[in-house]
């Protein structure tokens, strides 16, 4: 297997104590069609700041929302994954994008909870300015020798953000090896960036877009389609690909999604993507519990995980 050479990156050029103020240049819906969930593609202009040219896809930027919490303290920093390639949105080094889902929840007392930073960002219009920090993140990156590898990307929700930029970067480089994107969401209306991934799947032979929609069509056995079931449902494509020594796996999305993938990998005997320690190593994968997943079943050096 080729050596995985992760790039050296700069971290925390700007901190919460010394953020940079940058304008919004685009803020648009990125769901496939009208959806009960509001997810937006937001682009910032970092031109003329020391962040320009120093943010890689796979990293995150921080946003400091204005205002104070109930304790009278400034709202805390929120991190957002970069959704644009390293060279910038549309090839413009000054433009950096992210993916923002409005957090709207109903509490037990029938009151609505509105996520502070997500709603702040979603409300902004071009020309409005935000306070930004970063970049952060040194591992969830494409290797410097990216062309040496195949990729299997797993995403749920806004976890698809880094893959948009990564796949654009791989396509622009003329990547010849295989790329698979598995995206999980509840309904087809929640598909993100489908206007990019669907045509790419049709036009590029080595790119495979595999949406798994959990609350609509069922699998043959009646169970729901989740990202981990793709390992069984698309085994004709994935088994030979995952058996290759130059295949890397990336997992991004809601915390806990990785456990179902780990269990499926264990059941299929794909232990090269896992670091299984005692006592979990003595158990069958379907016997692993939360403690095992948290302490003893970890990603190997071929698996990159970013969950939140």
C-alpha positions as CSV (number, residue, x, y, z in Angstrom):
1,X,0.0,0.0,0.0
2,X,1.2,3.5,-0.8
3,X,2.2,5.6,2.2
4,X,-0.5,8.0,3.4
5,X,1.2,11.4,3.3
6,X,-1.1,13.9,5.0
7,X,-0.2,17.5,4.3
8,X,1.2,19.9,6.9
9,X,-1.4,22.4,7.8
10,X,-1.5,25.7,9.6
11,X,-3.8,25.9,12.6
12,X,-5.5,28.7,14.5
13,X,-4.1,31.5,12.4
14,X,-7.0,33.5,13.9
15,X,-8.3,32.7,17.4
16,X,-11.5,33.7,19.2
17,X,-9.5,36.5,20.9
18,X,-8.3,37.8,17.5
19,X,-10.9,36.9,14.8
20,X,-11.0,38.3,11.3
21,X,-14.2,40.0,10.0
22,X,-15.2,38.7,6.6
23,X,-18.3,39.4,4.4
24,X,-20.8,36.8,3.1
25,X,-20.9,36.7,-0.7
26,X,-23.5,33.9,-1.2
27,X,-26.2,32.2,1.0
28,X,-28.4,29.8,-0.8
29,X,-30.5,26.6,-0.2
30,X,-28.7,23.4,-1.1
31,X,-31.4,20.8,-0.5
32,X,-32.6,18.9,-3.6
33,X,-36.1,20.4,-3.5
34,X,-38.5,22.0,-1.0
35,X,-37.7,20.4,2.4
36,X,-38.9,20.8,6.0
37,X,-35.2,21.1,6.8
38,X,-33.4,24.3,5.9
39,X,-29.8,23.7,4.8
40,X,-27.8,26.5,3.2
41,X,-24.5,26.8,1.3
42,X,-22.8,29.9,2.6
43,X,-19.7,31.4,1.0
44,X,-17.4,33.9,2.7
45,X,-14.8,36.3,1.1
46,X,-11.5,36.0,3.1
47,X,-9.6,37.9,0.5
48,X,-7.0,40.3,2.0
49,X,-6.9,38.4,5.3
50,X,-4.2,36.0,6.5
51,X,-6.7,33.2,6.1
52,X,-6.6,33.4,2.3
53,X,-4.7,30.5,0.8
54,X,-4.3,28.8,4.3
55,X,-7.5,26.8,4.6
56,X,-7.6,23.2,3.2
57,X,-10.7,21.2,2.4
58,X,-11.3,18.8,5.4
59,X,-10.5,21.6,7.9
60,X,-13.0,23.8,9.7
61,X,-13.5,27.5,10.3
62,X,-15.0,29.0,13.4
63,X,-17.8,31.5,13.5
64,X,-18.4,33.8,16.5
65,X,-22.1,34.7,16.7
66,X,-23.0,38.1,18.2
67,X,-24.8,38.3,21.5
68,X,-24.7,36.8,25.0
69,X,-26.2,33.7,26.6
70,X,-28.4,33.6,29.7
71,X,-25.4,33.9,31.9
72,X,-24.3,37.1,30.3
73,X,-21.3,35.6,28.5
74,X,-20.5,35.9,24.9
75,X,-21.8,33.1,22.7
76,X,-19.2,30.4,22.1
77,X,-17.4,29.7,18.9
78,X,-19.1,27.2,16.5
79,X,-17.0,25.2,14.0
80,X,-18.2,24.6,10.4
81,X,-16.6,22.2,7.9
82,X,-15.1,23.7,4.8
83,X,-17.2,22.7,1.7
84,X,-15.0,24.3,-0.9
85,X,-11.8,22.8,-2.4
86,X,-8.4,24.0,-1.1
87,X,-8.0,26.3,-4.1
88,X,-11.3,28.1,-3.1
89,X,-14.9,28.1,-4.2
90,X,-15.0,28.2,-8.0
91,X,-11.2,28.3,-8.1
92,X,-11.2,31.7,-6.3
93,X,-8.6,31.5,-3.4
94,X,-10.5,34.3,-1.5
95,X,-13.8,32.4,-1.3
96,X,-14.4,29.7,1.4
97,X,-17.7,27.9,1.7
98,X,-19.5,25.9,4.4
99,X,-22.8,24.1,4.8
100,X,-25.2,25.3,7.5
101,X,-28.4,23.6,8.7
102,X,-30.8,25.7,10.8
103,X,-31.2,24.0,14.2
104,X,-34.9,24.2,15.1
105,X,-36.2,21.9,17.9
106,X,-39.3,21.7,20.0
107,X,-38.6,21.3,23.7
108,X,-40.6,19.4,26.3
109,X,-42.4,22.6,27.4
110,X,-43.6,23.2,23.8
111,X,-41.1,26.0,23.4
112,X,-38.9,26.2,20.3
113,X,-35.1,26.1,20.6
114,X,-33.3,27.9,17.8
115,X,-29.6,27.1,17.3
116,X,-27.8,30.3,17.9
117,X,-25.1,30.2,15.3
118,X,-26.9,28.2,12.6
119,X,-29.8,30.6,12.5
120,X,-27.6,33.6,12.7
121,X,-25.6,32.4,9.6
122,X,-28.7,31.3,7.7
123,X,-30.3,34.7,8.1
124,X,-27.4,36.7,6.7
125,X,-27.4,38.2,3.3
126,X,-24.5,39.0,0.9
127,X,-22.5,41.9,2.2
128,X,-23.2,41.1,5.9
129,X,-20.0,40.4,7.9
130,X,-19.1,37.7,10.4
131,X,-16.2,37.1,12.8
132,X,-14.2,34.1,11.7
133,X,-11.4,32.0,13.3
134,X,-9.3,29.1,12.2
135,X,-8.5,27.0,10.5
136,X,-8.8,23.9,12.7
137,X,-8.2,20.2,12.0
138,X,-5.1,18.3,10.9
139,X,-6.2,14.8,10.1
140,X,-9.5,14.7,8.2
141,X,-7.7,15.6,5.0
142,X,-6.9,14.2,1.6
143,X,-3.4,12.9,1.4
144,X,-0.7,14.8,-0.5
145,X,-0.5,11.8,-2.8
146,X,-4.3,11.7,-3.2
147,X,-4.0,10.1,-6.7
148,X,-2.6,6.9,-5.3
149,X,-5.8,5.9,-3.5
150,X,-9.5,4.9,-3.9
151,X,-12.0,6.6,-1.6
152,X,-15.1,5.5,0.1
153,X,-16.8,8.5,1.7
154,X,-19.7,8.1,4.2
155,X,-21.8,11.1,5.2
156,X,-25.0,12.0,7.0
157,X,-26.6,15.4,6.9
158,X,-24.2,18.3,6.8
159,X,-21.3,15.8,7.1
160,X,-21.4,15.9,3.3
161,X,-19.8,19.3,3.4
162,X,-16.1,18.3,3.2
163,X,-16.8,15.7,0.5
164,X,-18.2,18.3,-1.8
165,X,-14.8,20.1,-1.7
166,X,-12.7,16.9,-1.7
167,X,-14.5,15.4,-4.7
168,X,-14.3,18.7,-6.6
169,X,-10.5,18.7,-5.9
170,X,-10.1,15.1,-7.0
171,X,-12.1,15.7,-10.2
172,X,-10.1,18.8,-11.0
173,X,-6.9,16.8,-10.6
174,X,-8.1,14.1,-13.1
175,X,-8.3,11.4,-10.5
176,X,-8.3,8.0,-12.1
177,X,-9.1,5.7,-9.2
178,X,-12.5,4.9,-7.7
179,X,-14.5,7.3,-5.6
180,X,-17.7,6.3,-3.8
181,X,-20.0,8.7,-1.9
182,X,-22.6,7.2,0.4
183,X,-25.0,9.8,1.7
184,X,-27.7,9.1,4.3
185,X,-30.7,11.2,5.0
186,X,-34.4,10.7,6.1
187,X,-36.1,11.8,2.9
188,X,-35.2,12.5,-0.7
189,X,-36.0,16.2,-0.2
190,X,-33.0,16.2,2.2
191,X,-30.4,15.3,-0.4
192,X,-27.7,17.9,-0.3
193,X,-25.7,19.1,-3.4
194,X,-27.6,16.6,-5.5
195,X,-27.3,19.0,-8.4
196,X,-23.6,18.4,-8.4
197,X,-23.4,14.7,-7.4
198,X,-26.1,13.2,-9.6
199,X,-24.8,14.5,-12.9
200,X,-21.3,13.6,-11.8
201,X,-22.4,10.0,-11.2
202,X,-23.9,9.8,-14.7
203,X,-21.0,11.4,-16.5
204,X,-17.9,10.1,-14.7
205,X,-17.3,6.3,-14.7
206,X,-15.1,6.1,-11.6
207,X,-17.5,8.2,-9.4
208,X,-20.4,6.5,-7.6
209,X,-23.1,8.4,-5.8
210,X,-25.1,6.1,-3.4
211,X,-27.8,8.0,-1.5
212,X,-29.5,5.9,1.2
213,X,-32.8,7.3,2.3
214,X,-34.0,5.9,5.6
215,X,-37.7,6.8,5.8
216,X,-38.9,6.0,2.3
217,X,-38.1,2.9,0.4
218,X,-37.1,-0.1,2.5
219,X,-34.5,-2.8,1.9
220,X,-35.6,-6.2,0.7
221,X,-35.9,-7.5,4.2
222,X,-38.1,-4.6,5.3
223,X,-35.3,-2.8,7.3
224,X,-34.4,0.8,6.8
225,X,-31.6,2.0,4.5
226,X,-28.8,3.5,6.5
227,X,-25.3,4.4,5.4
228,X,-23.9,1.2,7.0
229,X,-26.4,-1.0,5.2
230,X,-24.8,0.2,1.9
231,X,-21.9,-2.1,2.8
232,X,-24.3,-5.0,2.2
233,X,-26.7,-3.5,-0.4
234,X,-23.9,-2.4,-2.7
235,X,-21.5,-5.2,-1.9
236,X,-20.9,-6.0,-5.6
237,X,-19.3,-2.5,-6.0
238,X,-17.9,-2.1,-2.5
239,X,-16.4,-5.5,-1.6
240,X,-13.7,-5.6,-4.2
241,X,-13.0,-1.9,-3.7
242,X,-12.6,-2.3,0.1
243,X,-10.4,-5.3,-0.4
244,X,-7.8,-3.2,-2.3
245,X,-4.8,-2.1,-0.3
246,X,-5.0,1.5,-1.6
247,X,-8.6,2.2,-0.5
248,X,-9.2,4.8,2.2
249,X,-12.4,5.4,4.2
250,X,-13.8,8.7,5.4
251,X,-16.8,9.0,7.8
252,X,-18.4,12.4,8.6
253,X,-21.7,13.3,10.2
254,X,-23.6,12.9,13.5
255,X,-21.7,11.4,16.4
256,X,-22.6,7.7,16.7
257,X,-23.0,7.1,12.9
258,X,-19.6,5.5,12.9
259,X,-20.6,2.7,15.2
260,X,-23.0,1.1,12.7
261,X,-20.3,1.3,10.0
262,X,-17.7,-0.3,12.4
263,X,-20.1,-3.1,13.2
264,X,-20.8,-3.8,9.5
265,X,-17.0,-3.7,8.7
266,X,-16.4,-6.2,11.5
267,X,-19.1,-8.5,10.3
268,X,-17.7,-8.4,6.8
269,X,-14.2,-9.2,8.0
270,X,-12.9,-5.8,6.8
271,X,-10.7,-5.4,9.9
272,X,-8.1,-3.5,8.0
273,X,-10.2,-0.4,8.5
274,X,-10.5,-0.9,12.3
275,X,-8.2,-1.0,15.3
276,X,-9.9,-3.6,17.5
277,X,-8.5,-3.9,21.0
278,X,-9.2,-6.2,23.9
279,X,-11.8,-7.0,25.2
280,X,-13.8,-6.1,22.1
281,X,-11.5,-8.3,20.0
282,X,-12.8,-11.4,21.9
283,X,-16.4,-10.6,20.9
284,X,-18.4,-11.0,17.7
285,X,-19.1,-7.6,16.1
286,X,-22.8,-7.8,16.8
287,X,-21.9,-8.1,20.6
288,X,-20.0,-4.8,20.7
289,X,-21.6,-2.3,23.0
290,X,-21.3,1.4,23.6
291,X,-18.3,1.0,25.9
292,X,-16.6,-1.1,23.2
293,X,-17.2,1.4,20.5
294,X,-16.0,4.3,22.7
295,X,-12.9,2.6,24.1
296,X,-11.9,-0.5,22.1
297,X,-13.1,-0.3,18.5
298,X,-11.2,2.6,16.8
299,X,-10.5,3.6,13.2
300,X,-7.3,2.3,11.7
301,X,-4.8,4.6,9.9
302,X,-6.9,3.9,6.7
303,X,-10.0,5.3,8.2
304,X,-10.7,9.0,8.9
305,X,-13.5,10.1,11.2
306,X,-15.0,13.5,11.8
307,X,-18.3,13.3,13.9
308,X,-20.0,16.0,16.0
